Amino acid sequence: MTRHRFVRSFQVSADGDPAVKLRIEYQDGAGKWQAALDARTGGPLLNATDAQFAKVGNVLTATNGDLVAVEELGRVDAAGKRYAVRWTSADGGVGRRPSRADLDFTGGTISSGTGRLFQGVLTLPDGSQVVPFYAAHQGSLSAAYLLSGNHDGTAWKRASTVFLSGTYNYTEATVTRRADGRLLMVTRLDQMSGGYAYSRLLGRVTTAPVNSAADLGTAGWGAAYALKVPGAADENAVRGVNPVLHTMDQGVLMLVFGRPRNKITFSYDGGTTWSTVHSFYDNLPTGCSGGYGGHPCDTLGSSGYQGVAVTGPRTAEVMGDNCQSGWGLRGGVRLPEHHRRPAVERHGHALLSGRRLVPGGRVRYNRERGRARAAPRPARRGRA
């Protein structure tokens, strides 16, 4: 009998606080969440001075079975060498210790900052990995890339420039492998229109199957296209942030995104068309003095960060955020504290990215009807 262990990470410092601090916790079955440990000392990982940015948004399983979580935020050492930090667990996510993963960005330009590895590691059929990465390439304009890694995530290099423009800003991105072996990458595009800031979702598909990181060197990318999701805001060019993609049973694609609200949709044709959107959690703010990007805050519903862990061929666990700090909450919702960008892994499967922890739910989809439904979260049971 195998019982599930979930691991989550979330920010315990408030939005805008320069002293960013993240916390990792784990849960066995339906038990209490417990603080992850520093495998070097046996104490809480939260107390380690070098674990400020430790999180579980980018997870892979090493060849020896260890769970490896690669930090989102890139780093640069005193010699100007770029790298990321790996947090490795040999006991299924309880204790973690850090190590360095070199980042080779040859052929690309980072004009400022260190970039972010975002959103989730994809393991290819040959065992190598790819992960989206975005960084400033021209002033404050960012581009979205794919990095390729070895089987243990100890080294990463720029493998493909997927979204780059001298006009638009591409940031948060996600990638999955379709049933035909081609990669679909979806990114957030930020642009201004009529004095309003919009975050739209664009997709690109490789022109050939990708079975290994080496295939990215020869596979091109098709033209970028705006995602059209019935029932979503601006459905002909979806307004949204923090996209998360997964390939489910029979090649069905699942896309989770937010702003306004926290939403999910499915595609049965490789990302060309999408089913009518389902909103997990509507909690329209009651108070917002300054608006957001020109939009009244009560039209957004939340800051839009959420994510998902696939738990079976047709099921997934979803956690989302509530609303931006200071916007006010509707319906007497009570939450313990403000959390930003949580993430959860299920033995190597990344689950979540969000700003406030809210009750999760299990998602099931009906292929024949082409729509999703969110069911109340059941007690987790072991599997044989």
PAKOLKOL-37191 format. One record per residue (C-alpha): residue number from 1; residue in one letter; chain; y, z, x. Coordinates in steps of 0.5 Angstrom, whole numbers. Layout:
<recs>
+-----+-----+-------+-------+-------+-------+
!   n ! res ! chain !    c2 !    c3 !    c1 !
+-----+-----+-------+-------+-------+-------+
! NUM !   A !     A !     Y !     Z !     X !
...
+-----+-----+-------+-------+-------+-------+
</recs>
This chain:
<recs>
+-----+-----+-------+-------+-------+-------+
!   n ! res ! chain !    c2 !    c3 !    c1 !
+-----+-----+-------+-------+-------+-------+
!   1 !   M !     A !     0 !     0 !     0 !
!   2 !   T !     A !     7 !    -2 !     3 !
!   3 !   R !     A !    13 !     1 !     1 !
!   4 !   H !     A !    20 !    -2 !     1 !
!   5 !   R !     A !    25 !     1 !     6 !
!   6 !   F !     A !    32 !    -1 !     4 !
!   7 !   V !     A !    38 !    -1 !    10 !
!   8 !   R !     A !    45 !    -1 !     8 !
!   9 !   S !     A !    52 !    -1 !    12 !
!  10 !   F !     A !    59 !     0 !     9 !
!  11 !   Q !     A !    66 !     2 !    12 !
!  12 !   V !     A !    68 !     9 !    11 !
!  13 !   S !     A !    75 !     8 !    13 !
!  14 !   A !     A !    80 !     5 !     8 !
!  15 !   D !     A !    83 !    -2 !     8 !
!  16 !   G !     A !    88 !    -3 !    13 !
!  17 !   D !     A !    86 !     3 !    17 !
!  18 !   P !     A !    86 !     1 !    24 !
!  19 !   A !     A !    81 !     6 !    26 !
!  20 !   V !     A !    75 !     2 !    23 !
!  21 !   K !     A !    69 !     6 !    22 !
!  22 !   L !     A !    62 !     3 !    19 !
!  23 !   R !     A !    56 !     7 !    17 !
!  24 !   I !     A !    49 !     5 !    16 !
!  25 !   E !     A !    44 !     9 !    12 !
!  26 !   Y !     A !    37 !     8 !    10 !
!  27 !   Q !     A !    32 !     9 !     3 !
!  28 !   D !     A !    25 !     9 !     3 !
!  29 !   G !     A !    23 !     7 !    -4 !
!  30 !   A !     A !    27 !    11 !    -9 !
!  31 !   G !     A !    29 !    17 !    -5 !
!  32 !   K !     A !    35 !    19 !    -2 !
!  33 !   W !     A !    40 !    15 !     2 !
!  34 !   Q !     A !    39 !    18 !     9 !
!  35 !   A !     A !    44 !    17 !    15 !
!  36 !   A !     A !    41 !    12 !    21 !
!  37 !   L !     A !    40 !    15 !    27 !
!  38 !   D !     A !    42 !    14 !    34 !
!  39 !   A !     A !    36 !    12 !    38 !
!  40 !   R !     A !    39 !    15 !    45 !
!  41 !   T !     A !    40 !    22 !    42 !
!  42 !   G !     A !    37 !    23 !    36 !
!  43 !   G !     A !    44 !    24 !    32 !
!  44 !   P !     A !    47 !    21 !    27 !
!  45 !   L !     A !    49 !    14 !    29 !
!  46 !   L !     A !    56 !    15 !    25 !
!  47 !   N !     A !    58 !    20 !    31 !
!  48 !   A !     A !    57 !    15 !    37 !
!  49 !   T !     A !    63 !    12 !    39 !
!  50 !   D !     A !    60 !     5 !    41 !
!  51 !   A !     A !    58 !     4 !    34 !
!  52 !   Q !     A !    64 !     3 !    30 !
!  53 !   F !     A !    63 !    -4 !    28 !
!  54 !   A !     A !    55 !    -3 !    27 !
!  55 !   K !     A !    53 !    -6 !    21 !
!  56 !   V !     A !    47 !   -10 !    18 !
!  57 !   G !     A !    50 !   -16 !    15 !
!  58 !   N !     A !    46 !   -21 !    20 !
!  59 !   V !     A !    39 !   -19 !    21 !
!  60 !   L !     A !    33 !   -22 !    24 !
!  61 !   T !     A !    26 !   -20 !    26 !
!  62 !   A !     A !    24 !   -20 !    34 !
!  63 !   T !     A !    18 !   -23 !    37 !
!  64 !   N !     A !    15 !   -16 !    38 !
!  65 !   G !     A !    17 !   -14 !    31 !
!  66 !   D !     A !    23 !   -10 !    32 !
!  67 !   L !     A !    29 !   -11 !    27 !
!  68 !   V !     A !    35 !   -13 !    30 !
!  69 !   A !     A !    42 !   -13 !    27 !
!  70 !   V !     A !    48 !   -17 !    30 !
!  71 !   E !     A !    55 !   -14 !    29 !
!  72 !   E !     A !    59 !   -19 !    25 !
!  73 !   L !     A !    65 !   -18 !    30 !
!  74 !   G !     A !    65 !   -22 !    37 !
!  75 !   R !     A !    67 !   -19 !    43 !
!  76 !   V !     A !    70 !   -21 !    50 !
!  77 !   D !     A !    69 !   -17 !    56 !
!  78 !   A !     A !    74 !   -15 !    62 !
!  79 !   A !     A !    71 !   -22 !    65 !
!  80 !   G !     A !    73 !   -26 !    59 !
!  81 !   K !     A !    66 !   -27 !    57 !
!  82 !   R !     A !    64 !   -27 !    50 !
!  83 !   Y !     A !    58 !   -23 !    47 !
!  84 !   A !     A !    56 !   -20 !    41 !
!  85 !   V !     A !    53 !   -13 !    40 !
!  86 !   R !     A !    45 !   -12 !    38 !
!  87 !   W !     A !    43 !    -6 !    34 !
!  88 !   T !     A !    35 !    -6 !    35 !
!  89 !   S !     A !    31 !    -1 !    31 !
!  90 !   A !     A !    23 !     0 !    33 !
!  91 !   D !     A !    22 !     4 !    27 !
!  92 !   G !     A !    24 !     0 !    21 !
!  93 !   G !     A !    31 !     1 !    21 !
!  94 !   V !     A !    32 !     9 !    22 !
!  95 !   G !     A !    34 !     9 !    29 !
!  96 !   R !     A !    38 !     4 !    33 !
!  97 !   R !     A !    40 !     3 !    40 !
!  98 !   P !     A !    45 !    -3 !    42 !
!  99 !   S !     A !    45 !    -8 !    47 !
! 100 !   R !     A !    49 !   -14 !    49 !
! 101 !   A !     A !    48 !   -22 !    46 !
! 102 !   D !     A !    52 !   -27 !    50 !
! 103 !   L !     A !    56 !   -32 !    46 !
! 104 !   D !     A !    57 !   -39 !    50 !
! 105 !   F !     A !    62 !   -43 !    46 !
! 106 !   T !     A !    62 !   -49 !    51 !
! 107 !   G !     A !    65 !   -55 !    47 !
! 108 !   G !     A !    69 !   -51 !    42 !
! 109 !   T !     A !    76 !   -47 !    42 !
! 110 !   I !     A !    78 !   -40 !    40 !
! 111 !   S !     A !    85 !   -40 !    40 !
! 112 !   S !     A !    86 !   -32 !    39 !
! 113 !   G !     A !    81 !   -26 !    37 !
! 114 !   T !     A !    74 !   -26 !    38 !
! 115 !   G !     A !    71 !   -29 !    32 !
! 116 !   R !     A !    66 !   -27 !    27 !
! 117 !   L !     A !    58 !   -28 !    26 !
! 118 !   F !     A !    58 !   -29 !    18 !
! 119 !   Q !     A !    54 !   -29 !    13 !
! 120 !   G !     A !    47 !   -28 !    15 !
! 121 !   V !     A !    42 !   -30 !    20 !
! 122 !   L !     A !    37 !   -36 !    18 !
! 123 !   T !     A !    31 !   -37 !    22 !
! 124 !   L !     A !    28 !   -44 !    23 !
! 125 !   P !     A !    21 !   -46 !    22 !
! 126 !   D !     A !    20 !   -46 !    30 !
! 127 !   G !     A !    22 !   -39 !    30 !
! 128 !   S !     A !    29 !   -40 !    33 !
! 129 !   Q !     A !    36 !   -37 !    29 !
! 130 !   V !     A !    42 !   -40 !    27 !
! 131 !   V !     A !    48 !   -36 !    24 !
! 132 !   P !     A !    55 !   -38 !    21 !
! 133 !   F !     A !    61 !   -36 !    26 !
! 134 !   Y !     A !    68 !   -37 !    24 !
! 135 !   A !     A !    74 !   -37 !    29 !
! 136 !   A !     A !    81 !   -39 !    30 !
! 137 !   H !     A !    82 !   -46 !    33 !
! 138 !   Q !     A !    89 !   -47 !    33 !
! 139 !   G !     A !    94 !   -42 !    32 !
! 140 !   S !     A !    92 !   -38 !    26 !
! 141 !   L !     A !    88 !   -43 !    23 !
! 142 !   S !     A !    80 !   -42 !    23 !
! 143 !   A !     A !    74 !   -47 !    23 !
! 144 !   A !     A !    67 !   -45 !    21 !
! 145 !   Y !     A !    61 !   -47 !    26 !
! 146 !   L !     A !    54 !   -45 !    27 !
! 147 !   L !     A !    51 !   -41 !    33 !
! 148 !   S !     A !    44 !   -42 !    35 !
! 149 !   G !     A !    40 !   -36 !    38 !
! 150 !   N !     A !    33 !   -35 !    41 !
! 151 !   H !     A !    28 !   -32 !    38 !
! 152 !   D !     A !    30 !   -25 !    39 !
! 153 !   G !     A !    38 !   -26 !    38 !
! 154 !   T !     A !    39 !   -24 !    45 !
! 155 !   A !     A !    44 !   -30 !    47 !
! 156 !   W !     A !    48 !   -35 !    42 !
! 157 !   K !     A !    51 !   -41 !    43 !
! 158 !   R !     A !    55 !   -46 !    39 !
! 159 !   A !     A !    51 !   -51 !    36 !
! 160 !   S !     A !    55 !   -55 !    31 !
! 161 !   T !     A !    62 !   -55 !    29 !
! 162 !   V !     A !    61 !   -56 !    21 !
! 163 !   F !     A !    68 !   -55 !    18 !
! 164 !   L !     A !    75 !   -56 !    22 !
! 165 !   S !     A !    82 !   -58 !    20 !
! 166 !   G !     A !    89 !   -58 !    23 !
! 167 !   T !     A !    91 !   -56 !    16 !
! 168 !   Y !     A !    86 !   -52 !    12 !
! 169 !   N !     A !    83 !   -45 !    14 !
! 170 !   Y !     A !    76 !   -44 !    14 !
! 171 !   T !     A !    73 !   -37 !    14 !
! 172 !   E !     A !    67 !   -34 !    11 !
! 173 !   A !     A !    61 !   -38 !    11 !
! 174 !   T !     A !    53 !   -38 !     9 !
! 175 !   V !     A !    47 !   -43 !    11 !
! 176 !   T !     A !    41 !   -44 !     8 !
! 177 !   R !     A !    35 !   -49 !     9 !
! 178 !   R !     A !    33 !   -53 !     3 !
! 179 !   A !     A !    26 !   -55 !     0 !
! 180 !   D !     A !    27 !   -62 !     4 !
! 181 !   G !     A !    29 !   -58 !    11 !
! 182 !   R !     A !    36 !   -60 !    11 !
! 183 !   L !     A !    41 !   -55 !    12 !
! 184 !   L !     A !    47 !   -53 !     7 !
! 185 !   M !     A !    53 !   -49 !     9 !
! 186 !   V !     A !    58 !   -47 !     4 !
! 187 !   T !     A !    65 !   -44 !     7 !
! 188 !   R !     A !    71 !   -41 !     4 !
! 189 !   L !     A !    77 !   -46 !     5 !
! 190 !   D !     A !    84 !   -42 !     4 !
! 191 !   Q !     A !    90 !   -46 !     2 !
! 192 !   M !     A !    96 !   -46 !    -2 !
! 193 !   S !     A !    98 !   -49 !    -9 !
! 194 !   G !     A !   104 !   -48 !   -13 !
! 195 !   G !     A !   106 !   -42 !    -9 !
! 196 !   Y !     A !    99 !   -39 !   -10 !
! 197 !   A !     A !    94 !   -38 !    -5 !
! 198 !   Y !     A !    87 !   -40 !    -7 !
! 199 !   S !     A !    80 !   -39 !    -4 !
! 200 !   R !     A !    75 !   -45 !    -5 !
! 201 !   L !     A !    68 !   -46 !    -4 !
! 202 !   L !     A !    66 !   -53 !     0 !
! 203 !   G !     A !    59 !   -55 !     2 !
! 204 !   R !     A !    56 !   -60 !     7 !
! 205 !   V !     A !    49 !   -62 !     8 !
! 206 !   T !     A !    46 !   -64 !    15 !
! 207 !   T !     A !    44 !   -72 !    15 !
! 208 !   A !     A !    37 !   -70 !    17 !
! 209 !   P !     A !    32 !   -64 !    17 !
! 210 !   V !     A !    33 !   -58 !    21 !
! 211 !   N !     A !    26 !   -55 !    24 !
! 212 !   S !     A !    29 !   -52 !    30 !
! 213 !   A !     A !    36 !   -51 !    33 !
! 214 !   A !     A !    35 !   -57 !    38 !
! 215 !   D !     A !    35 !   -61 !    32 !
! 216 !   L !     A !    42 !   -59 !    30 !
! 217 !   G !     A !    44 !   -63 !    37 !
! 218 !   T !     A !    42 !   -70 !    33 !
! 219 !   A !     A !    43 !   -68 !    26 !
! 220 !   G !     A !    50 !   -70 !    23 !
! 221 !   W !     A !    53 !   -67 !    17 !
! 222 !   G !     A !    55 !   -71 !    11 !
! 223 !   A !     A !    62 !   -71 !     8 !
! 224 !   A !     A !    65 !   -64 !     5 !
! 225 !   Y !     A !    65 !   -63 !    -2 !
! 226 !   A !     A !    68 !   -58 !    -7 !
! 227 !   L !     A !    63 !   -54 !   -11 !
! 228 !   K !     A !    63 !   -55 !   -18 !
! 229 !   V !     A !    60 !   -49 !   -22 !
! 230 !   P !     A !    61 !   -49 !   -30 !
! 231 !   G !     A !    64 !   -43 !   -33 !
! 232 !   A !     A !    67 !   -41 !   -26 !
! 233 !   A !     A !    75 !   -40 !   -25 !
! 234 !   D !     A !    77 !   -47 !   -23 !
! 235 !   E !     A !    70 !   -50 !   -24 !
! 236 !   N !     A !    72 !   -57 !   -21 !
! 237 !   A !     A !    74 !   -53 !   -15 !
! 238 !   V !     A !    71 !   -46 !   -15 !
! 239 !   R !     A !    76 !   -41 !   -13 !
! 240 !   G !     A !    72 !   -36 !    -9 !
! 241 !   V !     A !    70 !   -32 !    -3 !
! 242 !   N !     A !    64 !   -29 !     1 !
! 243 !   P !     A !    59 !   -34 !    -1 !
! 244 !   V !     A !    52 !   -32 !     0 !
! 245 !   L !     A !    46 !   -37 !     0 !
! 246 !   H !     A !    39 !   -36 !    -1 !
! 247 !   T !     A !    33 !   -41 !    -2 !
! 248 !   M !     A !    28 !   -38 !    -7 !
! 249 !   D !     A !    22 !   -40 !   -10 !
! 250 !   Q !     A !    20 !   -48 !   -11 !
! 251 !   G !     A !    27 !   -50 !    -7 !
! 252 !   V !     A !    32 !   -47 !   -12 !
! 253 !   L !     A !    38 !   -45 !    -9 !
! 254 !   M !     A !    42 !   -38 !   -11 !
! 255 !   L !     A !    49 !   -37 !    -9 !
! 256 !   V !     A !    53 !   -31 !   -10 !
! 257 !   F !     A !    60 !   -31 !    -9 !
! 258 !   G !     A !    67 !   -27 !   -12 !
! 259 !   R !     A !    74 !   -27 !   -14 !
! 260 !   P !     A !    75 !   -27 !   -20 !
! 261 !   R !     A !    69 !   -22 !   -21 !
! 262 !   N !     A !    62 !   -22 !   -18 !
! 263 !   K !     A !    58 !   -28 !   -20 !
! 264 !   I !     A !    52 !   -32 !   -19 !
! 265 !   T !     A !    49 !   -39 !   -20 !
! 266 !   F !     A !    43 !   -43 !   -18 !
! 267 !   S !     A !    42 !   -50 !   -16 !
! 268 !   Y !     A !    36 !   -54 !   -18 !
! 269 !   D !     A !    38 !   -60 !   -14 !
! 270 !   G !     A !    39 !   -58 !    -7 !
! 271 !   G !     A !    46 !   -56 !    -8 !
! 272 !   T !     A !    49 !   -62 !   -12 !
! 273 !   T !     A !    50 !   -59 !   -19 !
! 274 !   W !     A !    50 !   -51 !   -21 !
! 275 !   S !     A !    48 !   -47 !   -27 !
! 276 !   T !     A !    53 !   -44 !   -31 !
! 277 !   V !     A !    55 !   -38 !   -28 !
! 278 !   H !     A !    53 !   -31 !   -29 !
! 279 !   S !     A !    58 !   -25 !   -28 !
! 280 !   F !     A !    55 !   -19 !   -25 !
! 281 !   Y !     A !    60 !   -14 !   -26 !
! 282 !   D !     A !    67 !   -14 !   -29 !
! 283 !   N !     A !    72 !    -9 !   -28 !
! 284 !   L !     A !    79 !   -12 !   -29 !
! 285 !   P !     A !    84 !    -7 !   -25 !
! 286 !   T !     A !    89 !    -4 !   -29 !
! 287 !   G !     A !    95 !    -3 !   -24 !
! 288 !   C !     A !    97 !    -7 !   -19 !
! 289 !   S !     A !   104 !    -8 !   -17 !
! 290 !   G !     A !   105 !   -13 !   -12 !
! 291 !   G !     A !   100 !   -18 !   -14 !
! 292 !   Y !     A !    95 !   -22 !    -9 !
! 293 !   G !     A !    97 !   -29 !    -6 !
! 294 !   G !     A !   101 !   -30 !   -12 !
! 295 !   H !     A !    96 !   -28 !   -17 !
! 296 !   P !     A !    97 !   -22 !   -22 !
! 297 !   C !     A !    91 !   -17 !   -20 !
! 298 !   D !     A !    88 !   -17 !   -27 !
! 299 !   T !     A !    86 !   -24 !   -26 !
! 300 !   L !     A !    82 !   -23 !   -20 !
! 301 !   G !     A !    77 !   -17 !   -23 !
! 302 !   S !     A !    75 !   -15 !   -16 !
! 303 !   S !     A !    76 !   -16 !    -9 !
! 304 !   G !     A !    70 !   -21 !    -9 !
! 305 !   Y !     A !    65 !   -18 !    -4 !
! 306 !   Q !     A !    58 !   -18 !    -6 !
! 307 !   G !     A !    51 !   -20 !    -3 !
! 308 !   V !     A !    44 !   -20 !    -4 !
! 309 !   A !     A !    37 !   -19 !    -1 !
! 310 !   V !     A !    31 !   -23 !    -4 !
! 311 !   T !     A !    25 !   -19 !    -6 !
! 312 !   G !     A !    20 !   -24 !    -9 !
! 313 !   P !     A !    20 !   -31 !   -10 !
! 314 !   R !     A !    24 !   -30 !   -16 !
! 315 !   T !     A !    27 !   -24 !   -16 !
! 316 !   A !     A !    33 !   -21 !   -11 !
! 317 !   E !     A !    37 !   -14 !   -11 !
! 318 !   V !     A !    44 !   -15 !   -11 !
! 319 !   M !     A !    50 !   -10 !   -10 !
! 320 !   G !     A !    57 !   -12 !   -11 !
! 321 !   D !     A !    64 !    -9 !   -10 !
! 322 !   N !     A !    69 !    -6 !   -15 !
! 323 !   C !     A !    76 !    -7 !   -14 !
! 324 !   Q !     A !    81 !    -7 !    -9 !
! 325 !   S !     A !    84 !    -1 !    -7 !
! 326 !   G !     A !    90 !     1 !   -11 !
! 327 !   W !     A !    89 !    -4 !   -16 !
! 328 !   G !     A !    86 !     2 !   -22 !
! 329 !   L !     A !    80 !     2 !   -25 !
! 330 !   R !     A !    78 !     0 !   -32 !
! 331 !   G !     A !    73 !     4 !   -37 !
! 332 !   G !     A !    73 !    11 !   -33 !
! 333 !   V !     A !    69 !     8 !   -28 !
! 334 !   R !     A !    68 !    13 !   -22 !
! 335 !   L !     A !    66 !    12 !   -15 !
! 336 !   P !     A !    65 !    17 !   -10 !
! 337 !   E !     A !    70 !    14 !    -4 !
! 338 !   H !     A !    72 !     7 !    -2 !
! 339 !   H !     A !    67 !     3 !     2 !
! 340 !   R !     A !    69 !    -4 !     5 !
! 341 !   R !     A !    64 !    -9 !     7 !
! 342 !   P !     A !    57 !    -6 !     6 !
! 343 !   A !     A !    51 !   -10 !     8 !
! 344 !   V !     A !    44 !    -8 !     6 !
! 345 !   E !     A !    37 !   -10 !    10 !
! 346 !   R !     A !    30 !   -10 !     7 !
! 347 !   H !     A !    26 !   -10 !    13 !
! 348 !   G !     A !    29 !   -16 !    16 !
! 349 !   H !     A !    33 !   -19 !    10 !
! 350 !   A !     A !    40 !   -18 !     9 !
! 351 !   L !     A !    43 !   -16 !     3 !
! 352 !   L !     A !    50 !   -15 !     2 !
! 353 !   S !     A !    57 !   -15 !     3 !
! 354 !   G !     A !    62 !   -12 !    -1 !
! 355 !   R !     A !    68 !    -7 !    -1 !
! 356 !   R !     A !    66 !    -2 !    -6 !
! 357 !   L !     A !    59 !     0 !    -8 !
! 358 !   V !     A !    57 !     0 !   -15 !
! 359 !   P !     A !    50 !     0 !   -18 !
! 360 !   G !     A !    46 !    -5 !   -16 !
! 361 !   G !     A !    41 !    -9 !   -21 !
! 362 !   R !     A !    35 !   -14 !   -20 !
! 363 !   V !     A !    36 !   -21 !   -22 !
! 364 !   R !     A !    31 !   -26 !   -25 !
! 365 !   Y !     A !    32 !   -33 !   -26 !
! 366 !   N !     A !    29 !   -38 !   -31 !
! 367 !   R !     A !    27 !   -45 !   -28 !
! 368 !   E !     A !    26 !   -48 !   -34 !
! 369 !   R !     A !    32 !   -46 !   -38 !
! 370 !   G !     A !    37 !   -46 !   -31 !
! 371 !   R !     A !    40 !   -39 !   -32 !
! 372 !   A !     A !    40 !   -32 !   -29 !
! 373 !   R !     A !    40 !   -26 !   -32 !
! 374 !   A !     A !    41 !   -19 !   -29 !
! 375 !   A !     A !    36 !   -13 !   -31 !
! 376 !   P !     A !    37 !    -6 !   -30 !
! 377 !   R !     A !    35 !    -4 !   -24 !
! 378 !   P !     A !    28 !    -1 !   -24 !
! 379 !   A !     A !    24 !     4 !   -20 !
! 380 !   R !     A !    22 !     1 !   -13 !
! 381 !   R !     A !    14 !     0 !   -13 !
! 382 !   G !     A !    10 !    -1 !    -7 !
! 383 !   R !     A !     6 !    -7 !    -6 !
! 384 !   A !     A !    -1 !    -8 !    -4 !
+-----+-----+-------+-------+-------+-------+
</recs>
